[in-house]
Amino acid sequence: MISPARELAFQVLRRVIAQGGRATDLLASSRVERLSERDRRLAYELVLGVLRWQRLLDHLIAHYGRRQPERLDEPIRIALHLGLYQLRFLGRIPPYAAVSEAVALVKHYGPAWGAGLVNAILRRAASALDDRPWEKIADPIERASVEWSHPVWLVRKWVEDFGVEEALALLRANNHAPPVAIRLNPLAAPAEEITRALAREGIEIEPSPYVPGAYRVRSGSLLPRLEAWQRGWIYIQDEASQLIAHLVAPRPGMRILELCAAPGGKTTHLAALMENRGMIVAGDRHPSRLRQLKLLTERLRVQIAHPVVFDGGRPLPLLPTAVFERVLLDAPCSGTGTLRRHPEIKWRLTPEEIQRMAEQQKALLEEAARWVAPGGWLIYATCSVEREENEDVIDAFLASRHEFRLVVPSVAEPFRTEARYIRTFPHRHGMDGFFAAVLERSPDA
């Protein structure tokens, strides 16, 4: 019999390949909530662990199986990934369990001949757990690509962009599970009441060392059945993402436009910082995602957000001549700053996709600029660590838009670069890799 956690992990990994979605979304939309707490944790660990270490696991398949992993039937390859991940990274699981469960998966979902192959490869691997076959790879970029499980082209790019030591530190950090961060919702309850409610349910939190109002979860599981979750008292959001709302420097009574606003994490954070006073126009081009934003604003008791199907490239519905004191563009991006939580991204991304995103970002930034009032701020943010999507976009914008200048709010000083941009990194700050630039429009423009 196949354990529920391993069967669910197998099915989700198949869906990641077939549907191209995010693993965390597919896990959340699956039957994971029916599992015990122990099985739920194992399912998440298996899915995300396999995706983080996919290149290394493929290297081990080639080494012990003497065949190319890409040529294996999908069920066989996924079962081998699951078995090898448990053997190499989950020492608490007995090797016989890792092997037998992988064999059972192939017997149930794969070709009849596959069980013997999986059994043979995993038994060889289980007898040599200290082997490091990648150390024989001569090329240092190729070796790092296998050892730290990232595409070769991306490793080479980061070495060129950041230097060897910084790139290696980033590769290592991307393979660790990220800490869970939350913010408390002052629109729903006082902070003291929220922390007491969390403590009653075994959730221990500590303040972020970097971001005001952000908290790291030290112990306990944040599940939708928690009282604080159900009552809209907390919102799970990485510290770097929370930092963006502080860069906007919102005040009660302000008029703020947010582009690419869905699913609403930053929208609702802005509203909380504004004490539900003022106006936030939350624009997004996808109606389905705006529906998610609307549901979130209701759950978090936000009253000043106005969702609008809007991408910045045409007159704003009902407010065709409006300008705003703050315009936030949370631009669509490659997401390379979030590989800890979305490891599937690195296996889908291409250099061409980064360039395509950069062109889209430049166009969106030009559109966003038209809505900024004289003396107002335009905040550009991505969850990418790629220079093409970040510094290059802003440099090109400033070269032709002399009415804007860079400013650095005091909250961003720990993340300020020499060029007055704002960057966070997993290996430096323990948070997602984000980029931001705060651009002030001249009062005379």
C-alpha positions in Angstrom: 0.0 0.0 0.0 1.3 3.5 -0.9 1.3 6.0 1.9 -1.1 9.0 1.4 1.7 11.6 1.6 3.8 9.9 -1.1 0.9 9.2 -3.4 -0.2 12.9 -3.1 3.3 14.1 -3.7 3.6 11.9 -6.8 0.3 13.2 -8.2 1.2 16.8 -7.6 4.5 16.4 -9.3 2.8 14.9 -12.3 0.4 17.9 -12.4 3.3 20.4 -12.1 4.7 18.9 -15.3 1.4 18.5 -17.1 -0.3 21.8 -16.1 2.6 24.1 -15.5 1.2 25.5 -12.3 2.8 26.4 -9.0 3.5 23.4 -6.8 2.2 25.2 -3.7 -1.0 26.2 -5.4 -1.5 22.6 -6.6 -0.9 21.3 -3.2 -3.3 23.7 -1.6 -6.0 22.8 -4.2 -5.5 19.1 -3.8 -6.8 16.8 -1.0 -3.9 17.8 1.3 -6.2 19.1 4.0 -7.6 15.6 4.4 -4.2 14.3 5.5 -2.9 14.1 9.0 -0.5 16.9 10.1 2.4 14.5 9.7 1.4 13.4 6.2 0.7 17.0 5.2 4.2 18.1 6.2 5.8 15.1 4.4 3.8 15.8 1.2 4.9 19.4 1.1 8.5 18.5 1.9 8.6 15.8 -0.8 7.1 18.0 -3.6 9.2 21.1 -2.9 12.3 19.1 -2.1 12.2 17.1 -5.4 11.7 20.3 -7.3 14.5 22.1 -5.5 17.0 19.3 -6.1 15.7 18.0 -9.5 19.1 18.4 -11.3 21.0 16.7 -8.6 18.5 13.8 -8.5 18.7 13.5 -12.3 22.5 13.3 -12.0 22.1 10.4 -9.5 19.7 8.6 -11.8 22.2 8.8 -14.6 25.0 7.7 -12.3 23.3 4.7 -10.7 21.0 3.8 -13.6 23.4 4.4 -16.5 20.7 6.0 -18.6 19.4 9.5 -19.4 16.6 10.6 -17.0 14.9 12.6 -19.8 14.3 9.3 -21.7 12.5 7.6 -18.8 8.8 7.3 -18.6 7.4 10.1 -16.5 6.1 7.9 -13.7 9.4 6.1 -13.4 11.4 9.4 -13.3 9.1 10.9 -10.7 9.2 7.8 -8.5 13.0 7.8 -8.7 13.1 11.5 -7.8 10.9 10.8 -4.7 13.0 7.8 -3.7 16.3 9.5 -4.2 15.2 12.6 -2.4 14.2 10.6 0.7 17.5 8.6 0.6 19.7 11.6 0.3 17.9 14.3 2.3 15.4 12.7 4.7 17.6 10.6 7.1 14.6 10.0 9.4 13.0 7.8 6.7 14.4 4.2 6.6 15.9 3.4 3.2 13.7 0.3 2.8 10.6 2.5 3.1 11.9 5.0 0.5 12.7 2.2 -1.9 9.6 0.1 -1.4 7.2 3.0 -1.7 8.8 4.2 -5.0 8.6 0.7 -6.4 4.9 0.6 -5.3 4.2 3.9 -7.1 5.6 2.5 -10.4 3.7 -0.7 -10.1 0.5 1.2 -9.7 1.1 4.1 -12.2 4.0 3.1 -14.5 4.8 0.4 -17.0 5.1 -3.2 -15.8 8.8 -3.4 -16.4 9.6 -0.2 -14.5 9.4 -1.6 -11.0 12.5 -3.7 -11.4 14.5 -0.7 -12.8 13.4 1.6 -9.9 14.2 -1.1 -7.4 17.7 -1.6 -8.8 18.6 2.1 -9.1 17.4 2.9 -5.6 19.2 -0.1 -4.0 22.4 1.0 -5.6 21.9 4.5 -4.4 21.0 3.3 -0.8 24.2 1.4 -0.6 26.3 4.5 -1.4 24.7 7.4 0.4 28.1 9.2 0.9 28.9 9.2 -2.9 29.3 12.6 -4.4 29.6 11.7 -8.1 29.2 15.4 -9.3 32.7 16.2 -7.8 34.2 14.5 -10.9 32.7 17.1 -13.2 35.6 19.2 -14.4 33.8 22.5 -15.3 33.1 24.5 -12.1 29.9 26.0 -13.5 28.5 22.6 -14.5 29.6 21.2 -11.2 27.8 23.9 -9.2 24.8 23.5 -11.4 24.5 19.9 -10.4 25.6 20.2 -6.8 23.2 23.1 -6.0 20.6 22.0 -8.6 20.1 25.1 -10.8 20.1 25.3 -14.6 23.6 25.8 -16.0 22.8 29.0 -17.9 21.4 30.6 -14.7 24.4 29.6 -12.6 26.7 31.1 -15.3 24.6 34.3 -15.4 24.6 34.8 -11.6 28.4 34.2 -11.5 28.8 37.0 -14.1 26.3 39.3 -12.4 27.2 38.8 -8.7 30.6 37.1 -8.6 31.4 33.5 -7.6 31.0 33.7 -3.8 27.7 35.7 -4.0 26.3 33.4 -6.7 27.1 30.2 -4.7 25.6 31.7 -1.5 22.4 32.4 -3.5 22.3 28.9 -5.0 22.7 27.4 -1.5 20.0 29.6 0.0 17.5 28.8 -2.7 17.5 25.2 -1.7 16.4 25.9 1.9 12.8 26.2 2.9 11.9 29.8 3.5 10.8 31.0 7.0 7.1 31.8 7.4 6.4 35.5 7.9 3.1 37.1 8.7 1.7 40.5 9.4 -1.0 41.3 11.9 -4.1 43.0 10.7 -4.9 46.2 12.8 -8.1 46.6 10.9 -9.5 43.5 12.5 -8.1 43.4 16.0 -5.4 44.9 18.3 -2.0 43.3 18.1 -2.1 42.0 21.7 -5.3 40.2 21.1 -4.0 38.6 17.9 -0.7 37.4 19.5 -2.7 35.9 22.4 -4.9 34.1 20.0 -1.9 32.7 18.2 -0.3 31.6 21.4 -3.4 29.7 22.4 -3.1 27.7 19.3 0.6 27.0 19.7 1.9 29.7 17.3 5.0 31.5 18.5 6.1 34.6 16.6 9.0 37.1 16.8 9.4 40.6 15.2 11.3 40.8 11.9 14.7 42.4 12.4 14.2 44.3 9.2 10.6 45.2 8.4 8.3 47.1 10.7 5.2 45.2 11.6 6.4 41.9 10.1 6.7 38.8 12.2 8.5 35.5 11.7 6.8 32.3 12.9 9.1 30.5 15.3 6.9 27.4 15.9 3.5 26.1 15.1 1.6 25.6 11.9 -0.5 28.3 10.2 -3.6 26.5 8.9 -6.8 28.0 7.6 -8.7 26.5 10.5 -6.9 28.7 13.0 -9.1 31.3 14.6 -6.7 34.2 13.7 -6.8 33.1 10.1 -10.5 32.6 9.8 -11.2 36.0 11.4 -8.8 37.9 9.1 -6.4 38.8 11.9 -3.3 37.6 10.1 -1.9 37.4 6.6 1.0 35.2 5.4 3.4 37.4 3.5 7.2 37.3 3.0 9.1 40.1 4.7 10.4 41.4 1.4 6.9 41.7 0.0 5.8 43.5 3.2 8.7 45.9 2.8 7.2 47.2 -0.5 4.1 48.8 1.2 6.4 50.6 3.6 8.4 52.0 0.6 5.2 53.5 -0.7 5.0 55.5 2.6 1.2 55.7 2.6 -0.6 58.0 4.9 -4.3 58.1 5.9 -6.3 60.1 3.3 -3.9 59.5 0.4 -5.0 58.6 -3.2 -3.0 55.6 -4.3 -3.0 53.6 -7.6 -1.6 50.1 -7.6 -1.0 48.4 -11.0 -0.8 44.6 -11.3 -2.5 44.5 -7.9 -3.9 41.0 -7.6 -4.1 38.9 -5.6 -4.1 41.8 -3.1 -1.4 41.2 -0.5 0.1 44.7 -0.9 -3.3 46.3 -1.5 -4.5 45.2 1.9 -1.2 46.1 3.6 -1.4 49.6 2.2 -5.0 49.9 3.4 -4.0 48.8 6.9 -1.1 51.4 7.0 -3.6 54.0 5.8 -6.0 53.0 8.7 -8.8 52.4 6.1 -8.8 56.2 5.2 -8.3 57.4 1.7 -8.6 55.6 -1.7 -6.7 52.7 -3.3 -7.5 52.0 -6.9 -6.3 48.4 -7.4 -5.9 47.7 -11.1 -5.2 44.4 -12.7 -5.9 43.1 -16.2 -7.2 39.7 -15.1 -10.8 39.7 -13.8 -10.4 36.3 -12.2 -7.5 37.6 -10.1 -9.4 40.7 -9.2 -12.1 38.5 -7.8 -9.5 36.9 -5.5 -8.4 40.4 -4.5 -12.0 41.4 -3.7 -12.4 38.3 -1.5 -9.2 39.1 0.3 -10.2 42.7 1.0 -13.4 41.4 2.5 -11.7 38.9 4.7 -9.2 41.5 6.0 -11.9 44.2 6.4 -10.4 46.6 3.9 -12.9 49.3 2.9 -10.9 51.7 0.7 -9.7 49.4 -2.1 -11.5 49.7 -5.4 -10.7 46.8 -7.8 -10.7 47.8 -11.5 -9.9 45.8 -14.6 -7.1 48.0 -15.8 -3.5 47.7 -16.9 -2.4 51.3 -17.1 -2.6 51.6 -20.8 -5.9 53.4 -21.2 -8.0 56.0 -19.3 -8.9 54.9 -15.8 -12.6 54.0 -15.5 -14.6 56.7 -13.8 -11.4 58.7 -13.2 -10.1 59.5 -16.7 -8.0 62.6 -15.6 -7.0 61.4 -12.1 -3.5 61.6 -10.8 -2.2 60.0 -7.6 0.2 60.8 -4.8 1.6 57.3 -5.0 1.6 54.8 -7.9 2.8 51.3 -7.1 3.8 49.0 -10.0 4.3 45.5 -8.7 5.5 44.4 -12.1 5.1 40.9 -13.5 8.5 39.3 -13.5 10.6 36.1 -13.8 10.2 35.4 -10.0 13.8 34.4 -9.5 13.8 35.9 -6.1 11.2 33.4 -4.9 12.9 30.1 -5.9 12.9 28.9 -2.3 9.1 28.7 -2.3 8.5 28.2 -6.1 11.4 26.0 -7.2 9.6 24.9 -10.4 10.3 28.4 -11.8 14.0 27.7 -12.4 13.3 24.7 -14.6 10.8 26.6 -16.9 12.6 29.9 -17.2 14.8 30.8 -20.2 17.1 33.7 -21.0 14.7 34.8 -23.7 11.8 34.9 -21.2 13.8 37.3 -19.0 14.3 39.6 -21.9 10.7 39.4 -22.8 9.7 40.3 -19.3 12.1 43.2 -19.3 10.4 44.7 -22.4 7.0 44.3 -20.8 8.2 45.9 -17.6 9.6 49.0 -19.4 6.2 49.5 -21.2 4.3 49.1 -17.9 6.6 51.6 -16.1 6.0 54.2 -18.9 2.3 53.8 -18.5 2.4 53.9 -14.7 4.4 57.2 -14.8 1.5 59.1 -16.4 -0.6 58.7 -13.3 1.9 60.2 -10.8 1.0 63.6 -9.5 3.6 66.4 -9.4 5.7 65.7 -6.2 4.3 62.2 -6.0 6.1 58.9 -6.0 6.3 56.0 -8.4 7.4 52.8 -6.8 8.6 50.0 -9.1 9.0 46.5 -7.6 9.8 43.0 -8.7 10.4 39.6 -7.0 13.3 39.0 -9.5 17.1 39.2 -8.8 17.8 39.8 -12.5 19.6 43.0 -13.5 17.7 43.1 -16.8 14.3 43.3 -15.0 15.5 45.7 -12.4 18.4 48.2 -12.7 18.3 48.1 -16.5 14.6 48.9 -16.6 15.0 51.9 -14.2 18.1 53.2 -15.9 16.4 53.2 -19.3 13.4 55.0 -17.8 15.5 57.7 -16.0 17.5 58.3 -19.2 14.4 59.7 -20.9 12.3 60.9 -18.0 14.3 63.6 -16.3 11.3 64.8 -14.2 11.9 61.8 -12.0 14.7 61.2 -9.5 15.5 58.3 -7.2 14.8 58.6 -3.5 15.4 56.1 -0.7 13.0 56.0 2.2 14.6 55.5 5.6 13.0 52.1 6.1 15.0 50.9 3.0 18.5 51.9 4.2 19.5 48.3 5.2 18.8 47.2 1.6 20.2 50.2 -0.3 22.7 49.7 -3.1 25.4 52.2 -4.1 23.1 53.2 -7.1 20.3 54.0 -4.6 18.2 51.0 -5.6 16.7 48.6 -3.0 17.5 44.9 -3.0 16.8 42.0 -0.7 18.3 38.5 -1.0 17.6 35.1 0.6 21.2 34.5 1.5 21.8 38.0 3.0 18.5 38.8 4.7 16.6 35.5 5.0 13.8 36.9 2.8 12.8 36.6 -0.8 14.9 38.4 -3.4 13.1 41.6 -4.3 14.1 44.8 -6.1 12.5 48.2 -5.7 13.1 51.7 -6.9 11.3 54.8 -5.5 11.0 57.6 -8.1 9.9 61.0 -7.1 8.3 63.3 -9.7 9.4 66.9 -9.7 6.8 69.2 -8.2 7.1 71.4 -11.3 6.5 68.5 -13.8 
